Amino acid sequence: MATATEVRTTGTRAAWADVAKGACILLVVLWHTVNKHYLQVDWQAGGPIPAAWGFFGDQLMTLRMPLFFTISGMFALGAFHRPWRVVARSRVAKFLYLYLVWMLVHTAILWFTPSFDTLSARTLGQFAEQLTITPPNLWYLYALALYFAAAKALARVPAPVVLGLAALLAVVAAADLIATPGNRGSLLQNFVFFLLGLHLRPHIERLVRDTNWRRTGVLAAVYAVAALAMAVTAAQRIPTIWPMVSLVATVFGLSAAPLVARWAHVGAALSWLGRRTLPIYVIHMPLLALLHVAVAGRLSQAAPAVQTVLAVGYPVLVTALLVGACLLAERGLKAARTTWLFELPVRRNRADSLS
């Protein structure tokens, strides 16, 4: 059996990073399932179970995206040191393109599901606003484009200064000291975690290399206590509280990921998912909206015994179904030669176009 320091790699990719990304995308889909579908059902049976699912999902907000962006920042280091023209196309233009394409797809599909509780444009003005200053559910793609551009533009500024300013931005946004409608708050709060991954990659790799179960257990306990205390006291709006709890959660996630990667089947499955996060991220919301329209009414009118059973495991079941459907949809779309939905089209030079 491998030790904690023997982290498996696939090429130059660290298996632990893919495991963390796989876990994060599952938590994202689960959270959307719970908040936008499960909790919108009229659960007349099931007791406190629906509320418990909602509470569980809310507490993991400090883990999901901060960890995701920290890993994204780590793997942005190579591009960060390349010329602007390379970064502009391979990172900034790529993510802006994907953001625009899938915004159009989401807007078109969600137009037919007005009862689904999510941010979706109903007018051209709303679309323009969501595309620029109030990003909807696809905000992760928009954030990556902006983060890459901002990090590159600030490359000559000392890293401690950039990190300090980004941390201040996170504190201000998390404390609700500025207007943060839609996902604007998340956009502002997570920049610091992208920069942490980018500028502190050697330290993170050392943390990952030296991880062990004892340290991870302590971090898990600290994170659980901090998250619970923040929830019970409603202290998330107190300046510095949310960023600090998110930092603890991220360190916990970074410590746990290489240990989970050692579990043959679980680690391999999460790593496999972690290499396929894009199609899951961009496809699952429209599918969830269609599912909600189709079954929410029936679930609300189901017999108490049926509701009691479904209340327990329904979010996990739907999450698994959505992930599987997203991956099947990706395969079908690529087979239909629509790879432009997932990749920035390659520019052909004049010689190629005339050949």
N, C-alpha and C positions, 0 to 999 in steps of 0.2 A: 504493500500500500504506500502511495506517495505521501511525503510529508507536506506540511503547509508551505514550505519554501520551494517545493518542486511544482511550480505552477505550469500546467500544460499550455502549450502555445500551438496555434495553427498558423504556420508561416510566421509573420511578424505580429500577428494578433494574439493578445493574451486571452486565454480561455476565461479567466476570471472576469474580464471586462465584458465579454459577451454574456456571461452568466448574469452579471449585474444588469445589463441592458435587457436581457430576457425577462428577468424578474420585474424590472421597472415597467416594461410595456404591458405585462400582465396586470400589474397594479393600476396602470392607467385605464385599461379596458374595464377592469373590475370597478373602479371608481365611477366611471361614466355609466356603467350598467346600473350601479346602485343609485346614483343621484338622479340620473335622467330617465330611468325606466322603473326600476324596482320600487323606489320610494314614491313614485307617482301613482302606483297601484293602490286601490282602496283595500288595505289589509284589515279586514274585519276579524280575522283570527291570526294567531301567531304571537300574540302577547307582545313582549318587548323585543322580539327578534328583529323586526325591520328597523327599529330605532338603533339597535346594537350594530347592525350592518352600516347604517349611516354614520354612527360614531366612529366605527373602525376605519371607514374610508376617509373620513375627515382628518383623523390623526396621522394618516400616512402621507398627507400633503407635504409634510416637511421632509419626506424621504424620496418620493417618486422623482420629481423633476430636479431637485438639487443634485441627486446622485447621477441622474441622466446627463445633466449638463456638465458635471465635473468630469465624467468620462469623455464626453464630447470634446471638452477643452483639452484633455490629455492627448487625444488623437488628432487635435488640430495643430499640434506643435510643428509637425513637418511642414504643413502648408503655411503656417505663420511665418516661417523663415524664407519662404519663396518670394519671388518678385510680385509686385502688386497685380500685374496683368494675369498671372497664374491664379492668384487668390481670387481675383475679381470674377473669373469665369468658373473655376473648379469649386468654389465655395459660395461666394456671394450670389452670383447669377444663378447657380444651380438651385440653391434653396429658395430664392425669390421666384424662380420659374416654377418649381414644384408647388410652392405656396399659391401662386396665381392659378395654376391649372386645377389644383384640387379645391381651391375656393370656388371656382366655377362649377365643378362637379357637385360639391356639397350644396351650394346655393340652389342648383337646379333640382336636386333630389329633395332637399328639405323644404322646397317650395310646396311640395305636395303633402307634407307632414306638419301642418301648422300647430297641431296639438302637442308635438314633441318639444319639450322644454330645453331649448338650446339657442344660442345666439346665431341667427341666420338673417341675411339681408332680404328685405321685401321690396326695396326700392333701389334705384341706381345710386342715390346718395348714401344709403346705408351700406351698400356694397363698397363704395369708395372709402367710407369711414372705417369699415372693418378691415379693408385691405391695407390701411395705413396706420391709423392711430388706436384703433380698438379691435385688435385681432380676435377672431373667434377660436373655435376648437383646434384649428391648425396652427396655432400661434408658435408652436415649437419650431416649425420650419422657418417662420419669419424671424424668430429670435436667433436662430443659428446664422442666418444671413447678416443680421444687424450686429451680432456679437463678433463674427469674423471681421466685418468691416471696421467696427470700433476698435477691436484689439489691434488690428494692423495699423490703423491710423494713430494709435497711441503707443506704437512700438518703441519710440524714442523716449517715452516718459518712463522713469524708474518704476519697476514693478510694484514696490511697496506703495507708491503714490496712487497708481492705477487701482490696486486692490483696495486701498483705503477709500477712494472715491466711490468705487463700486459698492463697497460695504455700506457706506453712508447712503447711497441710493436705495439699497435694499432696506435699510432701517426706516428711511422716510416712507417708502412705498408700503412696507409691511405695517407700519403704524398708522396708515391711512391718513397721512398728513398732506397728501396730494390726491387729486381725483384719479381713481384707477378703475374705470368701468370695464366690463368684459374681462379680458385676460391681460389688460394693460399692467395690472399689478404684478402678475406672474412674470411678465416680460421684464419689468424693472428689477424685480427681486432676485432673479436667477442669474443675472449677468456676473455677479461676483463668483458664483460657483463655476461658471465656465472659465473665468480668469484663474481661479484656484487650480483647476486642472491644467490649464495652459502653463502657468508660471511656476507651479509647485510640483510638476510631474515627478522629478527625482525623489522628492520627499514622499509622495503618494506611493511610488513604486517600492520604496523602502518599507513603508507601512504595510503594503500588501505582502512583500517578501517575508517580513518578520511576524506576520499575524499568527495567532493561535486561538484555540477555543476559550481559554481562560480570559484573555483580553477581550475577545468578542462578546463573551457572556457579560462581562462588566459593562461594556459599552451598550449592550442591549438593555441592561437594567437601567442604566443612566438615561438612555433615550426614552424608555417606557415611562419612567418616573417624570421626566421633564415634560413629555407630551401630555401625560395625564394631568400634571399640575397646571400646565398652560390651558388645557381644556376646562378643568374644574374652576379655575379662577378667571377664565375669559381674559387671559393676560396677553393673547397674541397681538393685540394692538399697542401694547406697551413697547416703546422703542427698544430695540436690540433683542427682544425676546424671541420673535419668530426666526430671525437669522441665526441666533445662537442655537436654538433647538434644531434647526435645519442642518447646522454644521455638525452637531453631535450625531444626527441621523445619518449624514453623509459619511462620516468617519466609521460609524457602525457598518454601513453598507459596504464600504471599501474593505473593511476587515472581514466581513462575513463572506463576501463573494468568492475569494480564493478557496475558502474552506468548503463551500457548497460545490465548487468546481471539482473537488476531490470525489464527490459522490457520483459513481459511474453513471447511473441512469438519469438522476435528477440534474446533475451538472451538464451532462451531454444534451439533455432536452432543452434546458434553459439557454445553453450556449448556442444551440441550433436556432432557437427563437431570437436570440440576441443579434444574429446576423440577418434577421428578416424583419426588423422593427418597422421599416418604412411602410411596406404594404399594410401591415396591421394598423399602424397609426392613421394612415390616410383613408382607409376603407371602412374601419369598424363603425364610425359614427353614422354614416348613412344607413348601414345595415341595421344598426340599433334603432334608428328612427323608424324604419319600416317594420321592424319587429314590434316596436312599441304600439304603433298604430294598429297592427294586426291582432295583438293579444292582450293589451292592457285592459280593455273593457271586459273581456272574458275572465281574466284573472280576478278583477274586482268583483265579479258576480259568481265566482266559484264557490263551491260548498266549503263550509268551515274546515272540514277535515282535509280537503285538498289544499286550501290555503295554508293550513298549519304545516303540512309537509313541504310545500313549495317555499314557504318563508325561510326555511333553514338553508337549503342548498341552491335555491334558484339563481342567485348572483354568480356562483361558481359555475353552474351549468351553462348559463348564458355566456359567460366570459369564454369558456372553452369552445362553445359553438361559434361565437363570433371570430375568435382567433383562427379556428379551422376554416371558416367560410372566407375570411380575408385571404388566407394563403391559397385557397382554391381559386378565388377570384383573380388573384395576381397571376397564377399559372395560366388561367384562361385568357386573361388580357394580354399577356406576353405571347401566348400562342396565336392570338389574333393580330399580332404585329403592332401592338399599341405600347411598345416599350417607352415611347415618349411620355407616358403617364408617370414613369418612375425614373427617368433619366433625362438630363438636359441633352437635346439633340446635338449630335456632333456636327460641327461646321465642316463643310466640304470646300476645299480650295478650288480656285478657278481651273487648275489643271485637271483635277478629278472630275469636275462637272462637265468638261469638254471631252473626256476620254470615252 
